[in-house]
């Protein structure tokens, strides 16, 4: 069947864009040591016009990766350090009375940027977390009854600490669903850690990181993601995965329509990174853990991680039926 073929086809990426993409991957790998798979997944998320959630213990390099992505993409970026006393107006902005004009003037908040780093997002209250909902979905914010468009592109890269740590507020399902992907960094391998100990600290390495992709090339790559073809057989496999998540007894609830669209778009972006103009089953399987794990929950109150549920999906649903 065509679904199983891995024949080499001409890439849909322009040579100049592909070269810029390769340079970006290599440059980021020299800053965030030993995390090439996570870097590639992060770029996949941004090419798919999604938002990225990075979850791990403190000190693992979450903020370093976020800053490096912003610098390599050459985007205007802002950072918000989320704390328990942060207010929605600290994120969105507020109307301030101007004595000279005797009128209110809107002061833009840090969310009005191309790349927003929401650092330790689960250390703020649900009220402030919800201030991001409209921005992440609609690329706009409404303050004092007036809707204001956000810059283009608009990406949110959020970091969060494990919920077992003190001072954290769990992100609600509605907020988690706004993130196309959630990834973890984990401990570095021994060779990467040795290089870091010998002077490869991310902050010092980032000083030499230059812009790798021009804005026009970034827009072109994002447009090409939507042009990556998907066969009917591939869609059949995708729908079987989604149906399994909705009907299997071990799942409290399955992937939503937004989740299924996110999975398809991420698979297209991954195929583009692999220099292919069509999606194969391995593309879906590669992005499924990052796209689906934070959208799934076990049934019956039994503790099972989202990653375990994704593994069950991949094992139970065959590529060809």
TORGUVEX-760399 format. One record per residue (C-alpha): residue number from 1; x, y, z. Coordinates in Angstrom, 3 decimals, decimal comma, padded with zeros to 6 digits. Each point is the difference from the previous one (the first is absolute). Last residue first. Example, Ala and Ser with C-alpha at 12.3 -4.5 7.8 and 13.67 -1.06 7.14 Angstrom:
<2 <013,670 -001,060 007,140>>
<1 <-001,370 -003,440 000,660>>
END
This chain:
<321 <-006,215 -002,550 009,296>>
<320 <003,332 001,489 -000,987>>
<319 <001,912 002,246 002,396>>
<318 <-001,141 -002,023 003,008>>
<317 <-001,648 001,530 003,047>>
<316 <000,692 -001,849 003,256>>
<315 <003,720 000,646 000,425>>
<314 <-000,118 003,647 -001,072>>
<313 <-003,021 000,699 002,186>>
<312 <001,537 -001,753 003,014>>
<311 <003,175 002,072 -000,392>>
<310 <-002,168 003,120 -000,058>>
<309 <-001,708 -001,109 003,216>>
<308 <003,397 -000,578 001,634>>
<307 <001,144 003,481 -001,053>>
<306 <-003,139 001,486 001,508>>
<305 <001,031 -001,435 003,328>>
<304 <-002,076 -002,575 001,817>>
<303 <-001,288 000,484 003,524>>
<302 <-003,361 -001,760 000,264>>
<301 <-002,870 002,402 000,741>>
<300 <-002,438 -002,181 -001,930>>
<299 <001,055 001,173 -003,443>>
<298 <003,433 001,158 -001,092>>
<297 <000,557 003,506 -001,395>>
<296 <000,936 001,265 -003,459>>
<295 <000,724 003,461 -001,432>>
<294 <003,490 000,323 001,518>>
<293 <001,080 -003,251 -001,699>>
<292 <-001,477 000,850 -003,422>>
<291 <002,274 002,453 -001,821>>
<290 <003,414 -000,866 001,461>>
<289 <-000,659 -003,753 000,041>>
<288 <-001,589 000,026 -003,499>>
<287 <002,809 001,906 -001,750>>
<286 <002,184 -002,935 -001,065>>
<285 <-002,883 -002,453 -000,520>>
<284 <-001,749 002,366 -002,377>>
<283 <003,209 000,501 -001,980>>
<282 <000,696 -003,736 000,007>>
<281 <-003,366 -000,590 -001,654>>
<280 <001,078 001,973 -003,113>>
<279 <-000,806 003,607 -000,885>>
<278 <000,852 001,436 -003,409>>
<277 <002,336 002,717 -001,299>>
<276 <003,093 -001,458 001,657>>
<275 <003,109 001,752 001,252>>
<274 <-000,132 -001,551 003,514>>
<273 <-000,754 003,449 001,406>>
<272 <-002,887 000,161 -002,469>>
<271 <-001,280 -003,366 001,246>>
<270 <000,123 001,341 003,558>>
<269 <-002,050 003,037 -001,032>>
<268 <-002,621 -002,231 -001,618>>
<267 <-000,130 -002,216 003,099>>
<266 <-000,499 003,109 002,154>>
<265 <-002,909 001,120 -002,178>>
<264 <-001,641 -003,431 000,199>>
<263 <000,373 -000,224 003,777>>
<262 <-001,317 003,531 000,502>>
<261 <-003,057 -000,790 -002,115>>
<260 <-000,658 -003,088 002,135>>
<259 <000,448 002,007 003,205>>
<258 <-002,373 002,714 -001,140>>
<257 <-002,543 -002,722 -000,781>>
<256 <000,460 -001,185 003,586>>
<255 <002,251 -002,910 000,955>>
<254 <-001,559 -002,514 002,341>>
<253 <-001,517 000,003 003,444>>
<252 <000,477 -002,000 003,211>>
<251 <002,138 -002,484 -001,964>>
<250 <000,556 -003,558 001,249>>
<249 <-003,321 -001,214 -001,420>>
<248 <001,009 000,723 -003,593>>
<247 <-002,651 001,950 -001,940>>
<246 <001,262 003,552 -000,415>>
<245 <003,743 -000,731 -000,161>>
<244 <-000,691 -002,884 -002,410>>
<243 <-002,017 002,293 -002,267>>
<242 <002,935 002,425 -000,222>>
<241 <002,473 -002,711 -000,939>>
<240 <-002,445 -001,466 -002,521>>
<239 <-000,519 003,468 -001,460>>
<238 <003,723 000,473 -000,561>>
<237 <000,331 -003,387 -001,692>>
<236 <-002,884 000,800 -002,348>>
<235 <001,549 003,414 -000,680>>
<234 <003,202 -001,749 -001,064>>
<233 <-001,971 -002,245 -002,365>>
<232 <-001,736 003,054 -001,450>>
<231 <003,402 001,477 -000,810>>
<230 <001,390 003,193 001,545>>
<229 <001,903 002,567 -002,042>>
<228 <002,312 002,651 001,441>>
<227 <-001,441 003,317 -001,194>>
<226 <-001,009 001,159 003,482>>
<225 <003,622 -000,303 001,145>>
<224 <001,111 002,039 -003,026>>
<223 <-001,718 003,084 001,377>>
<222 <001,954 -000,302 003,251>>
<221 <003,246 -000,349 -001,956>>
<220 <-000,792 003,107 -002,048>>
<219 <-000,813 002,018 003,128>>
<218 <003,313 -001,023 001,559>>
<217 <001,851 000,809 -003,222>>
<216 <-001,536 003,475 -000,105>>
<215 <000,926 000,565 003,647>>
<214 <003,645 -000,823 -000,591>>
<213 <001,332 -003,189 001,548>>
<212 <003,308 -000,521 001,813>>
<211 <000,312 003,063 002,226>>
<210 <003,255 -000,179 001,900>>
<209 <001,118 -002,030 003,013>>
<208 <003,423 001,054 001,287>>
<207 <-001,311 001,430 003,275>>
<206 <-002,119 -003,139 000,371>>
<205 <003,105 -002,050 000,814>>
<204 <000,551 001,984 003,193>>
<203 <-003,581 -000,525 001,179>>
<202 <-000,035 -003,677 -001,000>>
<201 <003,060 -000,974 002,039>>
<200 <002,506 -001,831 -002,192>>
<199 <003,093 000,626 002,093>>
<198 <001,461 -003,386 000,836>>
<197 <-002,972 -000,908 002,188>>
<196 <-002,329 000,474 -002,981>>
<195 <002,131 -002,284 -002,158>>
<194 <-000,046 -002,622 002,755>>
<193 <-003,780 000,360 000,270>>
<192 <-000,419 -000,566 -003,726>>
<191 <002,239 -003,086 000,115>>
<190 <-001,776 -001,441 003,063>>
<189 <-003,528 000,374 -001,345>>
<188 <-002,014 003,011 001,047>>
<187 <-002,832 -000,425 002,527>>
<186 <-003,541 000,385 -001,267>>
<185 <-001,277 002,479 -002,570>>
<184 <-003,760 -000,538 000,068>>
<183 <-002,441 000,903 -002,765>>
<182 <-003,567 001,268 -000,245>>
<181 <-001,393 000,753 -003,421>>
<180 <-002,823 001,906 -001,689>>
<179 <-000,673 001,935 003,168>>
<178 <-003,527 001,417 000,143>>
<177 <-001,262 -003,354 001,331>>
<176 <002,002 000,520 003,186>>
<175 <-001,961 003,170 000,733>>
<174 <-003,408 -001,630 -000,405>>
<173 <001,179 -003,008 002,004>>
<172 <000,869 002,188 002,972>>
<171 <003,667 000,739 000,810>>
<170 <000,850 -001,318 003,458>>
<169 <000,985 002,730 002,435>>
<168 <003,528 -000,243 001,416>>
<167 <001,452 001,322 003,242>>
<166 <001,581 -003,239 001,150>>
<165 <001,315 -002,532 -002,488>>
<164 <-002,025 -003,119 -000,782>>
<163 <-001,646 001,883 -002,867>>
<162 <003,218 -000,245 -002,013>>
<161 <001,427 003,393 -000,968>>
<160 <-001,319 002,002 -002,931>>
<159 <001,403 001,718 -003,051>>
<158 <-002,037 001,830 -002,599>>
<157 <000,953 000,814 -003,570>>
<156 <-002,746 002,128 -001,490>>
<155 <000,293 000,909 -003,669>>
<154 <-001,464 002,931 -001,906>>
<153 <001,103 000,552 -003,590>>
<152 <-001,333 002,556 -000,589>>
<151 <-000,613 002,557 002,734>>
<150 <-003,166 -000,158 002,123>>
<149 <-003,310 001,552 -001,019>>
<148 <-001,891 002,201 002,445>>
<147 <-003,619 -000,459 001,010>>
<146 <-001,637 002,781 002,008>>
<145 <-002,479 -000,681 002,823>>
<144 <002,340 001,175 002,733>>
<143 <002,618 -002,544 -001,127>>
<142 <-000,516 -002,601 -002,725>>
<141 <003,059 -001,856 -001,237>>
<140 <000,877 -001,378 -003,420>>
<139 <001,732 -002,994 -001,566>>
<138 <-003,333 -001,883 000,174>>
<137 <001,067 -003,194 001,784>>
<136 <003,107 000,992 001,938>>
<135 <-001,138 003,563 000,668>>
<134 <-003,494 -001,026 001,074>>
<133 <001,319 -002,476 002,562>>
<132 <002,952 002,012 001,334>>
<131 <-001,932 001,903 002,660>>
<130 <-001,155 -003,411 001,274>>
<129 <003,345 -000,507 001,709>>
<128 <-000,562 003,220 001,947>>
<127 <-003,281 -001,240 001,460>>
<126 <001,426 -003,512 000,481>>
<125 <002,606 001,435 002,408>>
<124 <003,693 000,184 -000,822>>
<123 <002,737 -002,570 000,607>>
<122 <-001,263 -002,180 -002,871>>
<121 <001,420 002,352 -002,631>>
<120 <003,569 -000,526 001,145>>
<119 <001,300 002,345 -002,724>>
<118 <-002,496 001,179 -002,579>>
<117 <002,446 000,811 -002,798>>
<116 <-001,908 002,014 -002,587>>
<115 <001,187 000,041 -003,595>>
<114 <-001,365 002,578 -002,429>>
<113 <-000,856 002,615 002,608>>
<112 <-003,070 001,656 001,446>>
<111 <-000,230 -002,352 002,985>>
<110 <002,365 002,320 001,862>>
<109 <-002,884 002,366 000,784>>
<108 <-001,038 002,931 -002,134>>
<107 <-000,858 003,232 001,782>>
<106 <-003,448 001,213 -001,010>>
<105 <-000,544 003,715 000,500>>
<104 <-002,910 001,431 001,973>>
<103 <-000,831 003,647 -000,459>>
<102 <000,752 003,379 001,555>>
<101 <002,586 000,602 -002,734>>
<100 <002,747 001,160 002,360>>
<99 <-001,303 -001,977 002,967>>
<98 <000,182 -003,324 -001,832>>
<97 <-002,130 -002,632 001,753>>
<96 <001,379 -003,492 -000,513>>
<95 <-001,808 -002,753 -001,904>>
<94 <001,566 -003,395 000,645>>
<93 <002,381 -002,576 -001,448>>
<92 <-000,468 -003,658 -000,879>>
<91 <002,500 -001,748 002,269>>
<90 <000,244 002,277 003,034>>
<89 <-003,703 000,754 -000,531>>
<88 <-000,750 -003,683 000,637>>
<87 <001,612 000,319 003,454>>
<86 <003,199 -001,604 001,340>>
<85 <-000,056 -000,636 003,769>>
<84 <000,697 -003,746 -000,185>>
<83 <002,907 000,453 -002,373>>
<82 <000,473 -000,307 -003,758>>
<81 <003,254 001,440 -001,311>>
<80 <-001,062 001,573 -003,282>>
<79 <002,553 000,122 -002,794>>
<78 <-000,235 002,013 -003,204>>
<77 <001,086 -000,736 -003,547>>
<76 <000,443 001,743 -003,322>>
<75 <000,941 -002,798 -002,340>>
<74 <003,394 -000,839 -001,450>>
<73 <-000,799 -003,679 -000,346>>
<72 <003,321 -000,948 001,586>>
<71 <-000,476 002,531 002,807>>
<70 <-003,513 -001,145 000,861>>
<69 <000,939 -003,663 -000,150>>
<68 <003,044 000,600 002,205>>
<67 <-002,090 001,813 002,608>>
<66 <-002,436 -002,919 000,197>>
<65 <002,751 -002,611 000,110>>
<64 <001,753 001,864 002,819>>
<63 <-003,263 000,351 001,917>>
<62 <-000,598 -003,745 -000,024>>
<61 <003,649 -000,893 000,684>>
<60 <-000,368 -002,710 002,646>>
<59 <000,570 002,296 002,973>>
<58 <-003,462 -000,329 001,500>>
<57 <-001,722 -003,339 -000,672>>
<56 <-001,870 -000,489 -003,254>>
<55 <-002,859 001,188 -002,166>>
<54 <000,364 001,890 -003,264>>
<53 <-003,299 001,169 -001,506>>
<52 <000,059 001,123 -003,629>>
<51 <-002,533 001,996 -002,014>>
<50 <-000,914 -000,890 -003,563>>
<49 <000,551 001,575 -003,404>>
<48 <000,995 -003,401 -001,480>>
<47 <003,485 001,389 -000,625>>
<46 <000,132 000,910 003,704>>
<45 <-000,867 -003,518 001,125>>
<44 <002,481 -001,622 -002,375>>
<43 <002,687 002,353 001,284>>
<42 <-000,715 -001,201 003,542>>
<41 <000,040 -003,643 -001,108>>
<40 <003,389 000,504 -001,667>>
<39 <001,396 001,586 003,136>>
<38 <-001,381 -002,859 002,123>>
<37 <001,648 -002,606 -002,245>>
<36 <003,331 001,922 -000,030>>
<35 <000,220 000,312 003,797>>
<34 <003,636 -000,899 000,692>>
<33 <001,145 003,583 000,512>>
<32 <-002,389 002,920 -000,202>>
<31 <002,368 002,578 -001,505>>
<30 <001,802 -002,002 -002,689>>
<29 <-003,231 -001,861 -000,835>>
<28 <-001,671 003,370 -000,583>>
<27 <002,574 000,901 -002,647>>
<26 <-000,318 -003,376 -001,723>>
<25 <-003,788 000,154 -000,163>>
<24 <000,097 003,596 -001,259>>
<23 <002,590 -000,774 -002,660>>
<22 <-002,136 -002,897 -001,226>>
<21 <-003,058 002,249 -000,214>>
<20 <001,929 002,709 -001,830>>
<19 <001,247 -002,574 -002,503>>
<18 <-003,519 -001,337 -000,457>>
<17 <-001,311 003,521 -000,606>>
<16 <002,662 000,676 -002,628>>
<15 <-000,617 -003,380 -001,674>>
<14 <-003,793 000,570 -000,168>>
<13 <-001,875 -002,581 002,047>>
<12 <-002,440 -002,317 -001,781>>
<11 <002,624 -002,701 -000,060>>
<10 <000,115 -002,246 -003,043>>
<9 <-001,032 -003,523 000,828>>
<8 <001,857 -002,916 001,529>>
<7 <-002,153 -003,106 000,211>>
<6 <-001,035 -000,953 003,496>>
<5 <-002,994 -002,043 -000,982>>
<4 <-002,383 -001,234 002,681>>
<3 <-002,947 002,252 -000,779>>
<2 <000,292 -000,641 -003,722>>
<1 <-001,187 -003,580 000,619>>
END
